[in-house]
């Protein structure tokens, strides 16, 4: 077995800003697994919020002992970007070797397209209103908030897209008092969900204050072991493969979250269609899907995912799985 890690860069269609900063390109790592003349691929996006970098994640992957199976991998690396790319590459390799699709191997129903959110980058209210107007025909818009004048931005987006369903992501940028003050206005403006309003590790107040609209855990939920810590604080969990450490744990987290009574959101970092392809399988039946990474890019992989009025479609075997 040969394992190769390659850094790649994809230009964004426009500057993408959240409360932590801005970027003009998506920097990813592509992992290739080769064995018996068969090649499998996976992609991850190292995330500085979790102490990851291109270099550190590359080191984790290159330090793996080969050969290895997906089962062995789960104990060799912690949840995170490195395990994600290798896990998804192994799924792809196994599917190609078996001549089957990944969903068949995982015992999942054949997937279909899912409506996905489209993210509006954090900007001035005027620019966010203009962006909302350009994308008003999309059925679901995601608004990045978490700084001063969030109400001005949200009011502007609602003016620009009066009919769209809206979810908001504060990226840990609010305090309990700010959220308590904003929540009634979020309801008034028809916001369907708020994602991670308080910082992970400082979100205890969510169990004590009113939650007039559903609250989704993102940074507070990484894998199945997170569920006990978020009990009573959240209504949904956002499953991202770069947090869970791959498709294997993402499917297990989805099942465990369902059993614990949580709704499911499936999200992504800003990456290519190769990163989204396995997440589409997890997203089947989810309450909220946020797999718009390729829509934010100026360039994508060969055989990219299809996005149309029906949503994001499952991948062709040429791309993954």
Buried (B, 14 or more C-beta within 10 A) or exposed (E): EEBBBEEBEBEBEEEBBBBBEEBEBBBBBBBBBBBEEBBBBBBBBBBEEEEBEBEBBBEBBEEBEEEBEBEEBBEBBEBBBBBBBBBBBBBBBBBBBEEBBBBBBBEBEEBEBBBBBBBBBBBEBEBBBBBBBEBBEBEBBBBBBBBEEBBBBBBBBBEBBEEBBBBBBBBBBBEBEBBBEBBEEBEEBEBBBBBBBBBBEEBEBBEEEEBEBBBBBBBBBBBBEBBEBBEEBBBBBBBBBBBBBBBBBBBBBBEBBEEEEBBBBBBBBBBBBBBBBBBBBBBBBBBBBBBBBBBBBEBBBEBBBBBEEEBBBBBBBEBBB
